[in-house]
Amino acid sequence: MTRFAVGLLLSAGLGFAGCSQATPAKSETTAPAPAAVSVGAAAVTAAAAPSADAARIWAVRLYDRYKDDAFSPFKEGARVFDADIERELAEDQRLTPEGEMGAIDADPICSCQDPTDMTARVTAVSLTGPNSARVELNLNWPVPPDLAPEQAPDYTRRTVLHLVMTPDGWRVHDIGDGDDSFLKYLKDQNASRRR
């Protein structure tokens, strides 16, 4: 496979804790701000341990950003992806000749090329380690009005976000599982182009 058709292989979800443009939905709760603790001459912020609820809220807020037509996870970079994906994305750009398309031809977070009117629903969240979480989502698009209901395909994509807690909060470490791993795909594509 020479191109990664993200829309066919992956499913995904997003949110940003601490962004002024994103506010939690009414059903979500927001934890109080972390307390500053003095240690000698330095002030250290005491952050709460990662929780499944915090990972869910981050993912919801990430997908809420798609309501802004100008949003792109690639423009947000380190506010969306962890250092591993950021490094592979930079390598993909470095290895791609000017004027050509690199390994990515779609948005990996929505597994699509056009997120217009997409909605995301978190179906499951679990902590997978002390600083990591797995968020499962269903992404839906409205059925085009010119199709009869019996002709309409299923416009639901299932996706999995693997999040890691960084000093700046939750970030996407990978999208998909096994053979559908976005990070593995990037690493493999970059390695094959280095040869």
One Martini backbone bead per residue (centre of mass of N, CA, C, O) as a GRO file, in nm:
protein
  195
    1MET     BB    1   0.093   0.038   0.027
    2THR     BB    2   0.132   0.386  -0.060
    3ARG     BB    3  -0.130   0.476   0.086
    4PHE     BB    4  -0.307   0.627   0.350
    5ALA     BB    5  -0.640   0.548   0.411
    6VAL     BB    6  -0.772   0.670   0.675
    7GLY     BB    7  -1.082   0.634   0.614
    8LEU     BB    8  -1.038   0.305   0.597
    9LEU     BB    9  -0.840   0.234   0.865
   10LEU     BB   10  -0.953   0.454   1.063
   11SER     BB   11  -1.035   0.575   1.394
   12ALA     BB   12  -1.152   0.875   1.590
   13GLY     BB   13  -1.053   1.143   1.859
   14LEU     BB   14  -1.115   1.482   2.047
   15GLY     BB   15  -0.950   1.728   2.290
   16PHE     BB   16  -0.915   2.035   2.505
   17ALA     BB   17  -0.755   2.108   2.776
   18GLY     BB   18  -0.746   2.455   2.841
   19CYS     BB   19  -0.918   2.579   2.624
   20SER     BB   20  -1.097   2.864   2.553
   21GLN     BB   21  -1.288   2.749   2.316
   22ALA     BB   22  -1.334   2.506   2.504
   23THR     BB   23  -1.625   2.356   2.643
   24PRO     BB   24  -1.799   2.189   2.846
   25ALA     BB   25  -2.042   2.004   2.875
   26LYS     BB   26  -2.305   1.985   3.090
   27SER     BB   27  -2.227   1.675   3.170
   28GLU     BB   28  -1.966   1.788   3.251
   29THR     BB   29  -1.676   1.803   3.452
   30THR     BB   30  -1.468   2.029   3.634
   31ALA     BB   31  -1.179   2.060   3.762
   32PRO     BB   32  -0.998   2.205   3.967
   33ALA     BB   33  -0.748   2.386   4.001
   34PRO     BB   34  -0.440   2.358   4.057
   35ALA     BB   35  -0.217   2.365   4.310
   36ALA     BB   36   0.017   2.562   4.461
   37VAL     BB   37   0.346   2.455   4.561
   38SER     BB   38   0.587   2.513   4.790
   39VAL     BB   39   0.947   2.468   4.711
   40GLY     BB   40   1.107   2.669   4.843
   41ALA     BB   41   1.163   2.881   4.565
   42ALA     BB   42   0.960   2.691   4.428
   43ALA     BB   43   0.684   2.638   4.214
   44VAL     BB   44   0.446   2.374   4.219
   45THR     BB   45   0.231   2.188   4.028
   46ALA     BB   46  -0.048   2.008   4.128
   47ALA     BB   47  -0.143   1.725   3.970
   48ALA     BB   48  -0.363   1.520   3.874
   49ALA     BB   49  -0.436   1.222   3.814
   50PRO     BB   50  -0.509   1.035   3.576
   51SER     BB   51  -0.827   0.998   3.403
   52ALA     BB   52  -1.093   0.886   3.234
   53ASP     BB   53  -1.252   1.151   3.238
   54ALA     BB   54  -1.026   1.331   3.125
   55ALA     BB   55  -0.996   1.179   2.858
   56ARG     BB   56  -1.283   1.222   2.761
   57ILE     BB   57  -1.283   1.531   2.760
   58TRP     BB   58  -1.052   1.568   2.563
   59ALA     BB   59  -1.184   1.418   2.325
   60VAL     BB   60  -1.435   1.592   2.302
   61ARG     BB   61  -1.282   1.859   2.254
   62LEU     BB   62  -1.139   1.778   2.002
   63TYR     BB   63  -1.397   1.726   1.826
   64ASP     BB   64  -1.518   2.012   1.868
   65ARG     BB   65  -1.307   2.158   1.681
   66TYR     BB   66  -1.463   2.073   1.407
   67LYS     BB   67  -1.663   2.321   1.405
   68ASP     BB   68  -1.411   2.441   1.288
   69ASP     BB   69  -1.319   2.468   0.961
   70ALA     BB   70  -1.001   2.542   1.032
   71PHE     BB   71  -0.943   2.281   1.155
   72SER     BB   72  -0.621   2.115   1.233
   73PRO     BB   73  -0.407   1.889   1.368
   74PHE     BB   74  -0.153   1.989   1.212
   75LYS     BB   75  -0.163   2.287   1.319
   76GLU     BB   76  -0.150   2.198   1.632
   77GLY     BB   77   0.020   1.952   1.692
   78ALA     BB   78   0.129   1.948   2.020
   79ARG     BB   79  -0.188   1.976   2.105
   80VAL     BB   80  -0.238   1.666   1.997
   81PHE     BB   81   0.043   1.541   1.971
   82ASP     BB   82   0.298   1.361   2.033
   83ALA     BB   83   0.634   1.322   1.989
   84ASP     BB   84   0.622   1.072   1.804
   85ILE     BB   85   0.436   1.186   1.585
   86GLU     BB   86   0.582   1.450   1.531
   87ARG     BB   87   0.843   1.318   1.430
   88GLU     BB   88   0.711   1.159   1.189
   89LEU     BB   89   0.590   1.404   1.046
   90ALA     BB   90   0.860   1.549   0.998
   91GLU     BB   91   0.987   1.319   0.835
   92ASP     BB   92   0.781   1.314   0.609
   93GLN     BB   93   0.843   1.600   0.511
   94ARG     BB   94   1.147   1.559   0.457
   95LEU     BB   95   1.096   1.305   0.245
   96THR     BB   96   0.924   1.505   0.076
   97PRO     BB   97   0.894   1.625  -0.210
   98GLU     BB   98   0.837   1.892  -0.366
   99GLY     BB   99   0.491   1.871  -0.462
  100GLU     BB  100   0.436   1.625  -0.287
  101MET     BB  101   0.294   1.355  -0.134
  102GLY     BB  102   0.280   1.200   0.137
  103ALA     BB  103   0.163   0.952   0.357
  104ILE     BB  104  -0.073   1.167   0.392
  105ASP     BB  105  -0.440   1.198   0.281
  106ALA     BB  106  -0.556   1.245   0.580
  107ASP     BB  107  -0.735   1.263   0.867
  108PRO     BB  108  -0.671   1.072   1.150
  109ILE     BB  109  -0.892   1.159   1.357
  110CYS     BB  110  -1.145   1.122   1.137
  111SER     BB  111  -1.095   0.946   0.890
  112CYS     BB  112  -1.070   1.200   0.677
  113GLN     BB  113  -1.132   1.476   0.436
  114ASP     BB  114  -1.438   1.549   0.556
  115PRO     BB  115  -1.575   1.686   0.865
  116THR     BB  116  -1.844   1.773   0.791
  117ASP     BB  117  -2.084   1.721   1.039
  118MET     BB  118  -1.940   1.580   1.248
  119THR     BB  119  -1.972   1.328   1.498
  120ALA     BB  120  -1.895   1.241   1.844
  121ARG     BB  121  -1.876   0.926   2.036
  122VAL     BB  122  -1.819   0.799   2.333
  123THR     BB  123  -1.794   0.442   2.429
  124ALA     BB  124  -1.492   0.423   2.563
  125VAL     BB  125  -1.287   0.413   2.871
  126SER     BB  126  -0.934   0.352   2.951
  127LEU     BB  127  -0.685   0.271   3.151
  128THR     BB  128  -0.339   0.153   3.052
  129GLY     BB  129  -0.197   0.340   3.266
  130PRO     BB  130  -0.061   0.596   3.451
  131ASN     BB  131  -0.030   0.767   3.138
  132SER     BB  132  -0.283   0.609   2.995
  133ALA     BB  133  -0.528   0.585   2.719
  134ARG     BB  134  -0.847   0.458   2.597
  135VAL     BB  135  -1.046   0.572   2.313
  136GLU     BB  136  -1.371   0.515   2.209
  137LEU     BB  137  -1.536   0.578   1.887
  138ASN     BB  138  -1.803   0.744   1.715
  139LEU     BB  139  -1.837   0.843   1.381
  140ASN     BB  140  -2.058   1.088   1.227
  141TRP     BB  141  -2.267   1.131   0.940
  142PRO     BB  142  -2.481   1.259   0.742
  143VAL     BB  143  -2.727   1.191   0.537
  144PRO     BB  144  -2.791   1.243   0.237
  145PRO     BB  145  -3.083   1.389   0.106
  146ASP     BB  146  -3.080   1.212  -0.183
  147LEU     BB  147  -3.129   0.963  -0.002
  148ALA     BB  148  -3.262   0.682   0.065
  149PRO     BB  149  -3.260   0.508   0.349
  150GLU     BB  150  -3.208   0.221   0.199
  151GLN     BB  151  -2.936   0.351   0.048
  152ALA     BB  152  -2.785   0.410   0.297
  153PRO     BB  153  -2.506   0.417   0.439
  154ASP     BB  154  -2.281   0.377   0.684
  155TYR     BB  155  -2.171   0.676   0.874
  156THR     BB  156  -1.981   0.493   1.060
  157ARG     BB  157  -1.693   0.531   1.267
  158ARG     BB  158  -1.446   0.349   1.419
  159THR     BB  159  -1.235   0.446   1.697
  160VAL     BB  160  -0.891   0.485   1.832
  161LEU     BB  161  -0.743   0.634   2.114
  162HIS     BB  162  -0.408   0.695   2.218
  163LEU     BB  163  -0.318   0.820   2.526
  164VAL     BB  164  -0.101   1.070   2.675
  165MET     BB  165   0.066   1.201   2.943
  166THR     BB  166   0.179   1.521   2.967
  167PRO     BB  167   0.285   1.822   3.081
  168ASP     BB  168   0.033   1.941   2.881
  169GLY     BB  169  -0.126   1.676   2.864
  170TRP     BB  170  -0.315   1.533   2.657
  171ARG     BB  171  -0.219   1.297   2.391
  172VAL     BB  172  -0.164   1.160   2.084
  173HIS     BB  173  -0.004   0.845   2.017
  174ASP     BB  174  -0.252   0.691   1.876
  175ILE     BB  175  -0.427   0.524   1.600
  176GLY     BB  176  -0.548   0.249   1.656
  177ASP     BB  177  -0.489  -0.101   1.578
  178GLY     BB  178  -0.237  -0.270   1.492
  179ASP     BB  179  -0.256  -0.249   1.153
  180ASP     BB  180  -0.405   0.050   1.221
  181SER     BB  181  -0.156   0.201   1.300
  182PHE     BB  182  -0.043   0.516   1.263
  183LEU     BB  183   0.245   0.508   1.377
  184LYS     BB  184   0.339   0.258   1.224
  185TYR     BB  185   0.292   0.369   0.946
  186LEU     BB  186   0.488   0.606   0.962
  187LYS     BB  187   0.742   0.444   1.025
  188ASP     BB  188   0.734   0.260   0.776
  189GLN     BB  189   0.736   0.480   0.558
  190ASN     BB  190   0.997   0.620   0.645
  191ALA     BB  191   1.184   0.373   0.628
  192SER     BB  192   1.133   0.310   0.321
  193ARG     BB  193   1.238   0.603   0.223
  194ARG     BB  194   1.540   0.575   0.338
  195ARG     BB  195   1.650   0.337   0.140
   0.00000   0.00000   0.00000
